[in-house]
Amino acid sequence: MPSELFRLTVHEAARLLARREVSSTELTRAVLDRIEAVQGRLNAFVTVTAELALEQAREADERLTRGEGVTPLTGIPAAIKDVICTRGVRTTCGSRMLENFVPPYDATVIERLKAAGLVMVGKTNMDEFAMGSSGENSYFGPTRNPWDEERVPGGSSSGSAAAVAADACLYALGSDTGGSIRQPAALCGIVGLKPTYGRVSRYGLVAFASSLDQIGPMTKDVTDAALVLQAIAGHDPRDSTSAPVEVPDYAASLVPDLKGLRLGVPREYMGEGVEEGVRRAVEEAIDRLQELGAEVDREVSLPSTPYALACYYIIAPSEASANLARYDGVKYGYSYTEGASMWENMERTRQFGFGAEVKRRIMLGTYALSAGYYDAYYLKAQKVRTLIRREFEAAFQRCDALVTPVSPTPAFRLGEKVADPLQMYLSDVFTIPVNIAGLPSISVPCGFSQGLPVGLQVIGRPFDEPTILRVAYAYEQATDWHLRRAPL
Ligand code: GLN
C-alpha cells in the first residue's frame, strides 16, 4: 500500500478498495489532508466539503464491505467544478452573483456519480461563468499552476485541473465550451476529455453557451478518463439536447496498439504561432503514434480554421447574453435592494454581481443579436459554423482521428494576458473549432516545454470517444509523461 494514498489513480484506488486493503475513509482523509496542505498555495477550491466527503466515504465503505452495487468510482474522492449544481452545497460559478447560491437539486452527472458511490471533497475554482482561459476571472481569486505557482493553470476549469495535478482529488469534473477542459488539462499535465455534444447531460450545468457546453472528466490518466466518462455518459430526458445514443464499454477501447488507424494532422494547426517547444513535443508524439502502428496523413486541411475564433466569439457571447439574463436580482443570487426603483436595483445587481469579462461577453452578445446587426454577425457566424462542421466531416472521410496541439503555448504567467482579451482568446484557437463542430476530443500529456507540461489533442468523429481513448491510451502506455508529478 503506497504511503501517500492521495497520489493514486482511480483505477489503482478502486483495486485497493475492492480488496479492502484501504478504506474509502482512509483514502478520503488522505485527500482532505492533501487539500489542506496545498489549498493555500493553489486556491483550487471555492468550497471544501470535508464533512460531506467523510459521510459519503462511510457509506461507500459499507457498500464495499457488503460488496453490493460497487462500481470503479465507489468511494473515490472527487472534485466538482463549481458550475455543476450540487444539492445543498453552494454552487458559485466563480461569481459574486452566485456567491451564496445553494441549488435545491443535483445535476444529472452528480446524480449518476452518487449512484456510483461518489465521495465529493469539494467544488473547484473557475473563471466566472466559465468565461476565461486562465482562471484569473474568478471572484474568488486566481488559481495557481502546481508546476509553477507564478503561472496560470489554464481555464476555465482552473481549479479542477490544478486539483488533479496536485493530487488534491483522484479525479474531477470540468466543463468545456471552447476548450475549458482540454486547455487547463494540457497546461497542468493531466488528461481532459470533452465528450461529443449530447453525450453527457447538461441538466444542472449552469449554462454559458448552450449549443457548445459539455461536461467531461479530468483525470491523472486515460484509463481513469474512460471510467469517469462511463459513469456520466448517456441519454437524459431532462436535457433535450442529450442524445439517445447507446453508451459503449469505454474500457474495452483501451488497447495499446494503433494498427489500422489513420490519423490526420491538419495543416492549419501546426503553423505560425505555435511555440517551438510545443511544436517539437507534438511532432515527437506524432512519430510515436506512427511507431505504434498508425498511418499518418499530413495532407489534411481545415481551411476555415482562421475564422473559428471569430465565429465562436459571436455565437458563445450571443448565447451567454440570453442565458445570463436570468440574473436580475429577483429570482435568486446576489440582489441589490438599495435603489430608488426596480430598474435601478436590477442595473446595480448586474453591475456589482458580474465581473468585467462576463459584462464584456454580455455586451458583445447583445450587440450581435440586436435587430440591425443580427444578419451581419449572428447569422453569418452560424453559416461559418456549418462550414467548419463540413470540413471536419470531410477530414473524417479520410481519417479516423485528428491530432493537434491543445494550446499554442505552455502555461503563461499570471497577469500576462489579463489586459489583452484577444491574446487570452487566442489561447483556445485549437480547441474552439472542436466545440463548434460538436466533436469529442481528449488532451493527453505529451512532454514539456520550458519545464512546463504540453498536451496532445486527439479529435474524433461524433460519438467515437472509443477511438480517441484508444489513441490516447496507446500513446500514454508508450510514454511516461503522465507519471511525472508537479513539484509541489
Ligand atoms: N476560454 C474560452 C472562453 O473564454 C472557453 C471557455 C470554456 O470552454 N468554458 O470562452
Boltz pocket constraint, residues with backbone or C-beta under 6 A from the ligand:
constraints:
  - pocket:
      binder: B
      contacts: [[A, 129], [A, 130], [A, 131], [A, 132], [A, 133], [A, 155], [A, 156], [A, 175], [A, 176], [A, 177], [A, 178], [A, 179], [A, 180], [A, 181], [A, 208], [A, 316], [A, 424], [A, 428]]
      max_distance: 6.0
